[in-house]
Amino acid sequence: MAEDDPSRSVSTIIYVDANTGDDITGDGTQAKPYKTLAKAEEAIRALPKNNGDIIVQIGDVFYLLDETLVFDENDSRSESSTVRYVAVPGAELISLIRK
């Protein structure tokens, strides 16, 4: 993992926050996070997977999913890039609940 291996670099951090995010006006930055994990997944699929690790930082809230979030080869890593979904630093609980 990038945080354990100083030789690995992080190319992209995408932020998701169900409380303050917006899938229309958000851009995945900390200042303008996405609202849903599905939007973050869509953004990841458009990124190159050869420039370093991609990290999705998830805000400390409950996420109600309208449909099952399905990962496939488009969400996978390459030899030079991992894709990780993690809680934001200090988060106590993240719950994914299917409606």
C-alpha positions, 0 to 999 in steps of 0.5 A: 500500500502507498502509505506503507511503501514510500516508493509507491505514489498516489496519483489521485484522491477522490472524496465522497461525502453523502452529507456535503457532496454533490454528484452534479456540481462536485468534482471529487476534490475535498472542497467539492466531494461527490455525494455517492460511491457510484459517482466516485466509481464512475470517475475512477473508471475514467482515470488511467491506472498507470500513474500511481495509486487511486484512493477514495476517501469516504466521509463518516456517514451512512450511505443508502444505496439505490442499487447494488454497487458492482465492481468489475475489471474497470475498477481494478488495479494495474501493476503500478496502481491500486484502487482503494476505498478508505474512510477519511482520517478520524472516521468512526463508522461507515455503513453501506445500506441497500434500500 
